[in-house]
Amino acid sequence: MKLKEKYPWMNWRTVHWIALGCILAGMVLAGIGVLVASLDSHSWRDVVAHFDIISFGDANALAFPDAPEPPMPPSSPTLS
């Protein structure tokens, strides 16, 4: 059985269209990768916050809370 009989869709035209589609998809994915890499982000939360994908109404919903201030040591009496 010849290859042309087994796969009638496989001709030069369809192979070239598939190859062009793969090249185009690779270029799109590379472009998305460059855009994401160029973000000044340190975690996935920063990327999500940058694109505002999960907009729950609060812009700081994904931000980490501020650390509490350390307690002040008791003041010692001064020697005079």
Backbone bond lengths (Angstrom), bond angles and torsions (degrees), N, CA, C in turn:
res aa  C-N    CA-C-N  psi(-1)  N-CA   C-N-CA  omega(-1)  CA-C   N-CA-C  phi
1 M - - - 1.440 - - 1.536 108.88 -
2 K 1.303 115.60 129.60 1.451 120.66 179.52 1.524 110.40 -77.65
3 L 1.307 114.98 156.04 1.459 120.84 179.65 1.529 110.80 -63.28
4 K 1.313 116.28 -35.47 1.460 120.65 -179.73 1.525 110.94 -67.02
5 E 1.302 117.89 -32.25 1.461 121.23 177.97 1.527 111.25 -76.19
6 K 1.320 116.71 -34.48 1.456 120.62 -178.54 1.529 111.39 -75.89
7 Y 1.329 116.57 -39.86 1.467 122.18 179.78 1.525 108.38 -125.64
8 P 1.311 118.52 86.11 1.465 119.18 -176.73 1.533 113.19 -69.99
9 W 1.315 117.92 -21.58 1.463 120.78 179.84 1.518 112.48 -76.87
10 M 1.356 116.00 -15.76 1.454 119.66 -176.19 1.530 110.16 -85.53
11 N 1.322 114.14 93.15 1.456 120.08 173.02 1.523 107.44 -130.17
12 W 1.315 116.95 179.24 1.461 119.85 -174.43 1.524 111.90 -63.58
13 R 1.315 116.28 -36.06 1.464 119.32 -177.67 1.531 110.98 -66.29
14 T 1.318 118.79 -47.69 1.461 119.79 -178.21 1.530 111.57 -70.10
15 V 1.314 117.32 -35.37 1.461 120.38 177.49 1.528 109.95 -63.49
16 H 1.329 117.59 -40.80 1.460 120.55 178.62 1.525 111.38 -68.12
17 W 1.335 118.02 -39.40 1.466 120.14 177.96 1.529 110.99 -64.87
18 I 1.326 116.81 -39.70 1.464 120.36 177.67 1.530 110.16 -64.86
19 A 1.327 116.47 -42.36 1.467 119.91 178.93 1.528 110.90 -64.18
20 L 1.325 118.08 -42.87 1.458 120.68 177.84 1.531 111.41 -63.99
21 G 1.322 116.49 -38.11 1.461 119.99 177.02 1.517 111.88 -64.13
22 C 1.313 117.11 -40.43 1.465 120.68 178.23 1.531 111.15 -66.61
23 I 1.326 116.76 -40.23 1.463 120.17 178.21 1.522 110.09 -64.54
24 L 1.322 117.69 -43.71 1.463 121.23 179.26 1.525 111.15 -63.70
25 A 1.335 117.12 -43.03 1.467 120.28 178.27 1.524 110.56 -63.07
26 G 1.319 118.05 -39.46 1.453 121.55 177.79 1.515 111.79 -64.48
27 M 1.320 117.30 -39.24 1.466 120.31 178.61 1.529 111.06 -67.42
28 V 1.318 117.19 -39.15 1.468 120.52 178.29 1.523 109.95 -65.07
29 L 1.321 117.21 -45.88 1.465 119.92 179.48 1.530 111.54 -65.13
30 A 1.317 117.62 -37.09 1.466 120.27 176.95 1.524 110.44 -65.69
31 G 1.320 117.11 -39.53 1.462 120.41 177.49 1.519 111.86 -64.10
32 I 1.324 117.09 -41.41 1.464 120.48 176.47 1.520 109.84 -63.91
33 G 1.308 117.43 -40.55 1.464 120.89 178.02 1.517 112.46 -63.01
34 V 1.314 117.48 -40.13 1.460 120.72 178.14 1.519 110.60 -66.18
35 L 1.336 117.05 -40.83 1.462 120.12 178.78 1.522 111.69 -64.09
36 V 1.313 116.68 -43.76 1.465 119.84 -179.85 1.526 110.36 -68.56
37 A 1.317 117.48 -37.38 1.467 120.44 179.83 1.520 111.65 -69.43
38 S 1.325 117.19 -27.30 1.457 119.37 -178.30 1.523 112.58 -79.62
39 L 1.321 117.23 -10.97 1.459 119.68 177.71 1.519 109.65 -68.67
40 D 1.290 115.89 146.07 1.461 120.30 176.37 1.522 107.21 -87.86
41 S 1.309 115.31 75.76 1.457 119.19 -175.36 1.520 109.90 -124.82
42 H 1.307 114.08 149.74 1.453 119.89 -179.63 1.514 112.06 -114.76
43 S 1.315 117.43 -9.25 1.455 120.40 178.08 1.523 108.80 -155.67
44 W 1.305 116.24 173.37 1.455 120.17 179.98 1.520 110.34 -67.15
45 R 1.329 118.31 -24.61 1.465 120.60 178.88 1.525 110.82 -65.72
46 D 1.332 116.28 -36.50 1.463 119.88 177.79 1.525 111.26 -66.14
47 V 1.321 116.45 -39.07 1.465 119.91 178.74 1.523 109.62 -65.10
48 V 1.334 117.07 -44.62 1.462 120.75 -179.99 1.523 110.00 -64.24
49 A 1.331 117.04 -41.67 1.459 120.41 179.82 1.528 110.93 -66.76
50 H 1.337 117.06 -33.81 1.460 120.04 -179.82 1.527 111.13 -65.51
51 F 1.310 117.26 -43.63 1.456 120.84 -178.52 1.522 112.47 -85.83
52 D 1.347 117.99 -8.73 1.462 123.88 -179.67 1.529 111.08 52.33
53 I 1.336 115.50 49.27 1.454 121.16 -178.21 1.525 110.51 -72.58
54 I 1.314 117.18 -41.06 1.457 121.17 -174.41 1.514 109.84 -102.29
55 S 1.238 123.24 50.58 1.455 122.93 -171.63 1.526 110.38 -66.10
56 F 1.316 115.47 100.11 1.461 121.73 177.72 1.518 110.89 -93.83
57 G 1.293 118.54 9.81 1.447 121.42 179.98 1.517 112.70 97.16
58 D 1.305 118.67 -25.35 1.456 121.71 -179.80 1.517 108.26 -105.27
59 A 1.302 116.73 117.94 1.465 120.61 -177.53 1.518 111.13 -68.33
60 N 1.331 118.09 -25.97 1.462 121.02 -178.08 1.525 111.96 -99.01
61 A 1.327 117.33 20.82 1.463 119.58 -177.35 1.521 111.56 -65.44
62 L 1.327 116.94 -32.02 1.455 120.07 -177.46 1.521 112.37 -96.55
63 A 1.307 116.91 -3.21 1.469 120.14 -178.14 1.521 110.02 -77.13
64 F 1.295 114.95 149.44 1.451 119.96 177.55 1.528 109.37 -77.33
65 P 1.321 118.51 143.46 1.466 119.14 178.97 1.526 110.60 -69.17
66 D 1.324 115.04 154.56 1.458 119.65 178.49 1.528 109.93 -71.13
67 A 1.305 114.96 144.59 1.465 119.90 178.37 1.524 108.89 -70.72
68 P 1.322 117.59 143.98 1.463 118.89 179.04 1.524 110.74 -68.80
69 E 1.298 114.85 152.80 1.464 120.13 178.24 1.528 109.31 -70.91
70 P 1.324 117.65 141.04 1.465 118.93 178.81 1.537 109.29 -69.24
71 P 1.329 117.05 148.55 1.454 119.10 -179.36 1.531 110.39 -67.59
72 M 1.308 114.38 146.56 1.457 120.24 178.68 1.530 108.97 -78.96
73 P 1.327 117.43 136.40 1.461 118.87 178.08 1.552 109.36 -67.63
74 P 1.299 115.61 150.10 1.470 117.07 178.97 1.530 109.76 -63.27
75 S 1.303 115.02 142.86 1.463 118.22 -178.26 1.528 108.85 -74.33
76 S 1.310 115.14 133.15 1.456 119.54 -179.68 1.528 109.25 -88.00
77 P 1.319 118.10 147.71 1.451 119.04 178.82 1.520 110.59 -66.48
78 T 1.271 116.30 141.00 1.454 120.95 -178.57 1.537 108.42 -83.94
79 L 1.293 114.86 142.75 1.468 120.70 177.78 1.518 109.02 -86.85
80 S 1.297 117.80 127.29 1.448 118.72 177.43 1.502 112.78 -120.66
